[in-house]
Structure formats: structure tokens, C-alpha cells
Amino acid sequence: MIPLVVTLIFYIIDGKFRDWLKMIFDPIGVLLFFSIALPWYIAEYIAQGDAFIDGFFIKHNIGRFSSAMEKHGGGIFYLDPSLISWISTIYIFYI
């Protein structure tokens, strides 16, 4: 999610929002993404049922963004190294 948002901000600042949309919704990229990810999601859902949806999507994806889990609050500087690395990577490769 972070790379998506960072690239969006970069392309908006650079005035190339339409290029970003073309990049994100490239049919070959979307097909490749689903051909890699979908079999795993289907296999996990078959093996675990609704527990997979509740645990993976609700608890671990949404829950980690909305509150601290397992007493790992992080603090104000928790995501800074991650954001800095993504921003610098985009800057190096796109400029």
C-alpha cells in the first residue's frame, strides 16, 4: 500500500497523474498480479474458510493500521524509515 500511495504522490507532483493511472491499471500487470496472487488466496480460503478472511484481511491488514497489536505500538517514528526508503527508491529510479 505504501508504494502505491508514494508513487501516486510523486506522479501528482510531477503532473503525470494519467501516466500513473495507466501504470496501475495496465492490463498485463493486473493479469500477472491476479495470476500470482489469486491461487494462493483461493487455496487459503479453501483450507481455512472464513477464519482466513477474518484473520488475514480484517485482523492483520486493517487491524494493524487502526491500532497497536501485541503491544507493538511503534510510536511517531515507526514508519519513517520505511517511507524514506520508498521515497528515495522512487526518486532514484524515476528521476
C-alpha positions as CSV (number, residue, x, y, z in Angstrom):
1,M,0.0,0.0,0.0
2,I,2.8,2.4,0.8
3,P,4.4,2.1,-2.6
4,L,1.1,2.8,-4.2
5,V,0.5,6.0,-2.2
6,V,4.1,7.2,-2.6
7,T,4.0,6.7,-6.4
8,L,0.6,8.5,-6.5
9,I,2.0,11.5,-4.7
10,F,5.1,11.5,-6.9
11,Y,3.2,11.4,-10.1
12,I,0.7,14.1,-8.9
13,I,3.6,16.4,-8.0
14,D,5.2,15.7,-11.3
15,G,2.0,16.4,-13.2
16,K,1.7,12.9,-14.6
17,F,-1.4,11.5,-12.9
18,R,-2.7,10.0,-16.2
19,D,0.6,8.1,-16.6
20,W,0.2,6.8,-13.0
21,L,-3.3,5.5,-13.8
22,K,-2.0,3.8,-17.0
23,M,0.8,2.2,-14.9
24,I,-1.5,1.0,-12.1
25,F,-4.3,-0.4,-14.4
26,D,-2.0,-1.9,-17.1
27,P,-3.9,-5.0,-18.3
28,I,-0.8,-7.1,-18.4
29,G,0.2,-6.1,-14.9
30,V,-3.3,-6.7,-13.5
31,L,-3.4,-10.1,-15.2
32,L,0.1,-11.0,-13.8
33,F,-0.9,-9.9,-10.3
34,F,-4.1,-11.9,-10.2
35,S,-2.4,-15.0,-11.8
36,I,0.2,-15.0,-9.0
37,A,-2.0,-13.9,-6.0
38,L,-5.4,-15.4,-6.7
39,P,-4.4,-19.1,-6.5
40,W,-2.9,-18.5,-3.1
41,Y,-5.9,-16.6,-1.8
42,I,-8.2,-19.3,-3.1
43,A,-6.1,-22.1,-1.6
44,E,-6.0,-20.4,1.8
45,Y,-9.8,-19.8,1.7
46,I,-10.5,-23.4,0.9
47,A,-8.2,-24.6,3.7
48,Q,-9.3,-22.1,6.4
49,G,-12.7,-20.8,5.3
50,D,-13.9,-17.6,7.0
51,A,-11.1,-17.7,9.5
52,F,-8.7,-16.7,6.7
53,I,-10.8,-13.7,5.8
54,D,-11.2,-12.6,9.5
55,G,-7.6,-13.3,10.4
56,F,-5.7,-12.1,7.3
57,F,-7.7,-9.3,6.0
58,I,-9.6,-7.9,9.0
59,K,-7.2,-8.5,11.9
60,H,-3.7,-8.4,10.2
61,N,-4.3,-5.8,7.5
62,I,-7.0,-3.5,8.8
63,G,-6.3,-4.0,12.5
64,R,-2.6,-3.2,12.2
65,F,-3.4,0.2,10.7
66,S,-6.1,1.1,13.1
67,S,-4.4,0.1,16.4
68,A,-1.4,-1.4,18.0
69,M,-1.2,-5.2,18.1
70,E,0.6,-7.4,20.5
71,K,1.9,-4.4,22.5
72,H,3.9,-3.1,19.5
73,G,2.7,0.5,19.3
74,G,5.7,1.8,17.4
75,G,5.5,5.5,18.1
76,I,5.7,8.5,15.9
77,F,8.9,7.5,14.1
78,Y,7.8,3.9,13.4
79,L,7.1,4.2,9.7
80,D,9.7,6.9,8.8
81,P,12.5,4.6,7.7
82,S,10.1,2.7,5.5
83,L,8.7,5.8,3.9
84,I,12.1,7.3,3.4
85,S,13.4,4.2,1.7
86,W,10.4,4.1,-0.7
87,I,10.6,7.8,-1.5
88,S,14.3,7.6,-2.1
89,T,13.9,4.5,-4.3
90,I,11.3,6.2,-6.4
91,Y,13.4,9.3,-6.7
92,I,16.5,7.3,-7.8
93,F,14.7,5.2,-10.4
94,Y,12.2,7.8,-11.8
95,I,14.3,11.0,-11.9
